[in-house]
């Protein structure tokens, strides 16, 4: 197993027990559920890996779990991007980098999407710039990975189920390895 895969597994195992925002799951449960849901729905492996890694930025900063409730955006997608782009292919890194933008995008192109968001996601949406403008949507769609980011976003939104049985982090080691640089 490569060093980066060991580091990812360790990071999730050792630091993933913190609460995922105001949700009823931990960071680790959320990451494993996003990967699990993507896999269960037959997504390509890059979406499964992006599901596992999409919120790794939350494990890389030292802000409190409730930072958004105090008006603080942790820019976790940027932290994740800076970390992941050194070790993983764009097939994984770009959907992770864009998953916050995908929430903003979906709020613009699918107005009913906003009604599906949890209260913590609505709070963070406000900190992240709110729904995209039509012009921002056009720019977002220029990224070749925007559709993967939208898929990832939808798994992100669903991955908040208390006590859902999923595979352990180590199960995903071979998936992670297949997208390392």
C-alpha positions in Angstrom: 0.0 0.0 0.0 1.4 3.4 -0.9 2.2 6.0 1.7 -0.6 8.4 0.6 -3.2 5.6 0.8 -2.0 4.7 4.3 -2.1 8.4 5.3 -5.7 8.8 4.0 -6.9 5.7 5.8 -5.1 6.9 9.0 -6.6 10.4 8.7 -10.1 9.2 8.3 -9.8 6.5 11.0 -8.0 8.8 13.6 -9.8 12.1 12.9 -13.1 11.2 11.4 -15.0 10.8 14.6 -15.8 14.5 14.8 -19.4 15.5 14.0 -20.2 16.3 10.4 -21.4 19.8 10.8 -24.8 19.8 12.5 -25.7 16.4 10.9 -26.4 13.1 12.8 -23.3 11.4 11.5 -19.5 11.7 11.9 -17.1 12.9 9.3 -16.0 9.2 8.8 -19.6 7.9 8.6 -20.4 10.6 6.0 -17.3 9.8 3.9 -17.9 6.1 4.0 -21.6 6.6 3.2 -20.9 8.8 0.2 -18.5 6.2 -1.2 -20.9 3.4 -0.4 -23.9 5.0 -2.1 -21.9 5.8 -5.2 -20.7 2.2 -5.4 -24.2 0.8 -4.7 -25.5 2.9 -7.6 -22.9 1.6 -10.0 -20.9 4.8 -10.4 -17.5 4.8 -11.9 -14.6 4.2 -9.4 -13.5 7.8 -9.6 -16.9 8.9 -8.1 -16.6 6.2 -5.4 -13.1 7.6 -4.4 -14.3 11.2 -4.7 -17.1 10.3 -2.3 -14.7 9.0 0.2 -12.4 12.0 -0.1 -14.8 14.9 -0.8 -14.7 16.3 2.7 -11.2 15.4 3.7 -10.5 19.2 3.9 -12.6 19.1 7.1 -10.0 16.8 8.6 -7.1 19.0 7.6 -8.1 22.2 9.4 -8.4 22.9 13.1 -11.7 24.8 13.2 -14.5 23.7 15.5 -17.2 21.5 14.1 -19.8 24.2 14.4 -17.7 26.9 12.5 -20.4 27.5 9.8 -23.0 28.2 12.5 -20.7 31.0 13.6 -20.4 32.4 10.1 -17.1 30.8 9.2 -16.6 29.1 5.9 -13.7 26.6 6.3 -13.1 26.4 2.5 -12.7 22.7 3.0 -12.9 22.1 -0.8 -9.8 24.2 -1.3 -7.9 22.5 1.5 -8.9 19.2 0.0 -7.8 20.3 -3.5 -4.4 21.6 -2.3 -3.8 18.3 -0.5 -5.2 15.8 -3.1 -3.8 17.3 -6.3 -0.3 16.3 -5.1 -1.3 12.6 -4.9 -4.4 11.8 -7.1 -5.5 12.2 -10.7 -7.9 14.9 -11.8 -10.7 12.3 -12.2 -10.9 12.4 -8.4 -9.5 15.8 -7.5 -11.7 17.9 -9.7 -15.1 16.5 -8.5 -13.9 17.0 -5.0 -12.8 20.6 -5.7 -16.1 21.3 -7.4 -18.5 19.7 -5.0 -19.4 22.9 -3.2 -19.8 24.7 -6.5 -22.0 21.8 -7.6 -24.4 22.6 -4.6 -24.6 26.2 -5.7 -25.1 25.1 -9.3 -27.9 22.7 -8.5 -29.7 25.4 -6.5 -29.8 27.4 -9.7 -30.6 24.8 -12.3 -32.9 22.6 -10.2 -34.8 25.0 -7.9 -36.5 22.1 -6.1 -33.0 21.0 -5.0 -32.8 23.7 -2.4 -35.8 22.0 -0.6 -33.8 18.8 -0.3 -30.9 20.4 1.6 -30.5 19.9 5.3 -30.4 22.9 7.6 -26.6 22.7 8.0 -26.3 22.6 4.2 -28.5 25.6 3.8 -26.3 27.5 6.4 -23.1 26.6 4.5 -24.7 27.5 1.2 -25.1 31.0 2.4 -21.4 31.1 3.4 -20.4 29.6 0.1 -22.1 32.3 -2.0 -25.6 31.1 -2.4 -27.1 29.8 -5.7 -25.0 30.4 -8.7 -25.9 33.1 -11.2 -26.8 32.0 -14.8 -23.3 33.2 -15.8 -21.6 31.2 -13.1 -23.5 28.1 -14.3 -22.2 28.6 -17.8 -18.6 28.8 -16.5 -19.1 25.8 -14.2 -20.4 23.7 -17.1 -17.1 24.4 -19.0 -15.2 22.2 -16.6 -15.0 18.6 -18.1 -15.6 17.2 -14.6 -18.7 19.2 -13.7 -21.1 16.3 -14.3 -19.0 14.1 -11.9 -19.1 16.9 -9.4 -22.9 17.0 -9.6 -23.1 13.3 -9.1 -20.8 13.5 -6.1 -22.8 16.4 -4.7 -26.0 14.3 -4.7 -24.2 11.4 -2.8 -22.9 14.0 -0.4 -26.4 15.2 0.3 -27.7 11.6 0.9 -24.8 10.4 3.0 -26.2 11.5 6.4 -28.0 8.3 7.6 -27.3 7.4 11.2 -26.1 3.8 11.7 -26.0 2.8 8.0 -23.9 -0.3 7.6 -21.0 0.3 5.2 -17.6 -1.2 4.5 -14.6 0.0 6.5 -12.1 2.6 5.2 -9.5 -0.1 4.4 -11.9 -1.6 1.9 -11.3 1.4 -0.4 -7.5 1.0 -0.4 -7.4 -0.5 -3.9 -9.8 2.1 -5.2 -7.6 4.8 -3.8 -4.4 3.2 -5.3 -6.0 3.1 -8.7 -6.1 7.0 -8.8 -2.8 7.9 -7.3 -0.2 9.7 -9.3 
